[in-house]
Amino acid sequence: MTNLIDLHVHSNCSDGTCSPSELVKKALKNNLRAFALTDHDTTDGIDEALCAASGSHLEVIPGIEFSTTYEGKDIHMLGLGIDHHNAHFQESLEVFRNHRQTRNLQMIDKLREHGIDISYEKLLKEYPDCTDVWTRAHFARFLLDHGYVSSRNEAFDRYLGDRACCFVPRPKVSPFQVISLIHEAGGYAVLAHPLLYGFSSQNLELLVRRCKEAGVDGLEAVYSRNRGSDESSMRQLARRFGLKITGGSDFHGDNKPDIQLGTGTGNLRIPYELWAHLKES
């Protein structure tokens, strides 16, 4: 067993392609000490992962990744170490899932208007286990598998991205609201992959400042898509606001084939101490 962990992992309960049990097998094979299952707006896979890891050295951290809206952008907030059986938390998740389902039906209508032969029934057939948490990644996979695009990136550029023809924003839930919800469930709130949102340095700092005022605990500074000085600049940003550092691969299985569990694109190294320090907060 190494001292390495991964605090941002997805299963097929949202937009990953590995089951929670398969993730546990991969984590054990990779000698990880711990990983957090952080599916989008659902905790459905956590109990399966906990059961699969029972009796092993592997620590499965119950988590979630919330999709929120801020300044017209989709902002993701991780909840780590949550009590996923908390009744109020689950009631709130049901509201989030209803929002997502409404948006998905509207996107299906838009895709059909643009000549895509897609329907709720077809998506249900292809993704029978994910009716509550279809994400844009599922739509991208459908477009790719059915020959409408030649790559996942093309699917987002032409149809699904924030500025594309078939994008439909979800009802607005702010990152500050879900910070409180995560805390109510006994978890730690972490702003995920802050550099992916395309903010200027000034506007990103304003977002982090507002998150800090709302009680956010950490910043995901160690991340698969970091380049050059990205990690060091995010560490500096976290220090300025007194936030803990976390790290994650954002593993999605075949939906992001260049990213591996625990190691990202090959060089990711996340020590267990980051999780231990977060819990000290």
C-alpha positions in Angstrom: 0.0 0.0 0.0 1.3 3.5 -0.9 0.4 6.7 0.9 -1.4 8.0 -2.2 -5.1 8.9 -2.6 -7.5 10.3 -5.1 -10.2 12.7 -3.9 -12.2 13.1 -7.1 -13.5 9.9 -8.8 -16.7 9.1 -10.8 -18.5 5.8 -11.2 -21.2 4.7 -13.6 -23.8 6.0 -11.1 -23.2 9.4 -12.8 -20.9 9.9 -15.9 -18.1 7.4 -15.3 -17.9 4.0 -16.9 -16.7 1.8 -14.0 -19.0 0.5 -11.3 -18.2 1.4 -7.7 -17.0 -2.1 -7.1 -14.7 -1.9 -10.1 -13.3 1.3 -8.8 -12.4 -0.4 -5.6 -10.6 -3.2 -7.5 -8.7 -0.6 -9.5 -7.8 1.4 -6.4 -6.5 -1.8 -4.7 -4.6 -2.8 -7.8 -3.0 0.7 -7.8 -2.2 0.4 -4.1 -4.1 3.5 -3.2 -4.7 4.2 0.5 -8.0 5.9 -0.1 -10.3 7.4 -2.7 -13.4 9.6 -2.6 -16.4 8.6 -4.8 -17.7 12.0 -6.0 -20.5 11.3 -8.5 -22.5 14.2 -9.9 -25.4 15.1 -7.7 -25.8 11.5 -6.4 -24.5 9.2 -3.6 -26.1 6.1 -5.1 -22.7 4.3 -5.5 -21.2 4.9 -2.1 -22.7 1.9 -0.2 -21.6 -0.5 -3.0 -18.0 0.9 -2.8 -17.9 0.8 1.0 -19.1 -2.9 0.9 -16.5 -3.8 -1.8 -13.7 -2.3 0.2 -14.7 -3.9 3.5 -11.9 -5.9 5.0 -9.2 -4.3 2.9 -6.8 -1.5 3.7 -8.6 0.8 1.3 -10.5 3.8 2.7 -13.5 4.8 0.7 -14.5 8.4 1.4 -18.2 9.2 0.8 -18.4 12.2 -1.5 -20.3 14.0 -4.1 -19.8 16.7 -6.8 -22.4 19.4 -7.0 -23.0 21.3 -10.2 -23.9 24.9 -9.4 -24.2 28.2 -11.3 -22.1 31.4 -10.7 -21.8 34.4 -13.0 -23.3 32.3 -15.9 -20.8 29.5 -15.5 -21.2 25.9 -14.3 -19.2 25.7 -11.0 -18.5 22.4 -9.3 -18.3 21.9 -5.6 -17.0 18.7 -4.0 -18.4 17.4 -0.7 -16.0 15.0 1.0 -16.6 12.9 4.1 -20.3 13.5 4.0 -23.0 11.5 5.8 -24.7 10.3 2.7 -27.6 8.9 4.6 -28.5 12.2 6.1 -32.3 12.7 5.5 -32.3 16.4 4.7 -29.2 16.0 2.4 -31.0 13.2 0.4 -34.2 15.4 0.2 -32.1 18.2 -1.3 -30.5 15.8 -3.7 -33.9 14.8 -5.0 -34.5 18.5 -5.9 -31.2 18.6 -7.7 -32.0 15.5 -9.7 -35.4 16.9 -10.7 -33.7 20.1 -12.0 -31.3 17.9 -14.0 -34.0 15.8 -15.4 -36.0 18.9 -16.6 -32.8 20.3 -18.2 -32.1 16.9 -19.9 -35.5 16.7 -21.5 -35.1 20.3 -22.8 -31.7 19.3 -24.3 -33.2 16.3 -26.0 -35.8 18.6 -27.7 -33.1 20.9 -28.9 -30.9 18.1 -30.2 -33.9 16.7 -32.1 -34.5 20.2 -33.6 -30.9 20.0 -34.9 -31.5 16.6 -36.7 -30.3 14.2 -33.9 -32.4 11.1 -33.7 -32.5 11.0 -29.9 -35.2 10.4 -27.3 -35.7 9.8 -23.6 -36.4 6.1 -24.4 -33.2 5.7 -26.4 -31.1 7.3 -23.6 -32.9 5.1 -21.0 -32.0 2.0 -23.1 -28.3 3.0 -23.4 -27.9 4.2 -19.8 -30.5 2.2 -17.8 -28.7 2.8 -14.4 -28.3 6.5 -14.7 -31.8 7.9 -15.2 -31.5 10.5 -12.4 -28.0 11.7 -13.3 -27.6 11.9 -17.0 -24.9 14.5 -17.7 -23.7 16.2 -20.8 -21.1 13.4 -20.9 -23.9 10.9 -21.6 -25.2 13.0 -24.4 -21.7 13.3 -25.8 -21.2 9.6 -25.7 -24.5 9.1 -27.5 -23.5 11.5 -30.2 -20.2 9.8 -30.6 -21.5 6.3 -30.6 -24.2 7.1 -33.2 -21.8 8.9 -35.6 -23.0 12.4 -35.2 -19.5 13.6 -34.1 -16.0 12.2 -34.3 -14.9 13.0 -30.8 -16.2 14.0 -27.4 -14.7 17.5 -27.8 -16.6 18.0 -31.1 -19.8 17.0 -29.3 -19.3 19.8 -26.8 -18.1 22.3 -29.3 -21.0 21.8 -31.7 -23.9 20.8 -29.5 -23.4 20.7 -25.7 -20.9 23.3 -24.5 -22.0 26.4 -22.6 -22.1 28.4 -25.8 -23.3 25.6 -28.1 -26.7 25.4 -29.9 -28.3 22.7 -27.7 -27.1 23.8 -24.3 -29.7 24.4 -21.7 -28.7 25.9 -18.3 -30.1 24.3 -15.2 -32.1 26.2 -12.6 -29.7 28.3 -10.7 -28.2 26.8 -7.5 -25.3 28.8 -6.2 -22.0 27.2 -4.9 -22.7 29.0 -1.6 -25.9 27.2 -1.1 -24.3 23.8 -1.5 -21.4 24.7 0.9 -24.0 24.9 3.6 -25.7 21.7 2.5 -22.4 19.8 2.6 -21.6 21.1 6.1 -25.1 20.1 7.3 -24.2 16.5 6.1 -21.0 16.6 8.1 -18.7 17.0 5.1 -16.0 19.3 3.9 -16.7 21.6 0.9 -14.0 22.0 -1.7 -14.0 24.1 -4.9 -13.3 21.7 -7.7 -10.8 22.3 -10.5 -10.8 26.2 -10.2 -8.8 26.8 -13.4 -11.3 25.0 -15.7 -13.9 27.8 -15.4 -12.0 30.3 -17.6 -12.1 33.2 -15.1 -9.6 35.9 -15.1 -7.3 35.9 -12.1 -9.2 38.7 -10.5 -12.6 37.1 -11.0 -11.4 33.7 -9.8 -10.1 35.4 -6.7 -13.5 37.0 -6.2 -15.2 33.6 -6.5 -12.8 32.1 -3.9 -13.3 35.0 -1.6 -17.1 34.6 -1.7 -16.7 30.8 -1.2 -14.5 31.5 1.8 -17.1 33.9 3.2 -19.7 31.1 2.8 -17.5 28.7 4.7 -15.7 26.6 2.0 -13.0 24.4 3.5 -10.7 23.7 0.6 -9.5 24.2 -3.0 -8.6 21.4 -5.4 -5.1 22.6 -6.3 -3.7 19.2 -7.4 -5.5 18.1 -10.5 -5.0 16.1 -13.7 -5.4 18.9 -16.1 -2.9 21.2 -14.4 -0.1 22.5 -16.6 3.1 24.4 -15.9 2.7 26.6 -12.8 -1.1 25.9 -12.3 -0.6 23.9 -9.1 1.7 26.4 -7.5 -0.6 29.3 -8.3 -3.6 27.5 -6.9 -1.6 26.6 -3.7 -0.8 30.3 -3.4 -4.4 31.3 -3.9 -5.5 28.8 -1.2 -2.9 30.1 1.2 -4.1 33.7 0.8 -7.6 32.7 1.9 -6.6 30.1 4.6 -8.0 27.2 2.7 -6.9 23.5 2.7 -5.5 21.9 -0.4 -7.0 18.8 -2.0 -6.3 16.8 -5.1 -8.0 14.5 -7.5 -7.8 12.8 -10.9 -11.4 13.4 -12.0 -11.4 9.8 -13.2 -14.3 8.9 -15.5 -13.1 5.6 -17.0 -13.5 5.4 -20.8 -15.3 8.8 -20.8 -11.9 10.4 -20.1 -9.5 7.7 -21.3 -6.3 9.7 -20.8 -7.0 10.0 -17.1 -6.2 7.1 -14.8 -7.3 6.5 -11.2 -4.9 8.0 -8.8 -2.3 9.1 -11.3 -4.3 11.3 -13.7 -2.4 11.7 -17.0 0.6 9.9 -15.4 2.2 12.3 -13.0 -0.4 13.0 -10.4 0.7 12.3 -6.8 -1.8 13.1 -4.0 -0.5 12.2 -0.5 -2.9 11.0 2.2 -1.8 14.0 4.3 -4.0 16.3 2.2 -7.1 14.4 3.4 -5.8 14.3 7.0 -5.2 18.1 6.9 -8.6 18.8 5.5 -10.2 16.9 8.3 -8.3 19.1 10.8 -10.3 22.1 9.5 
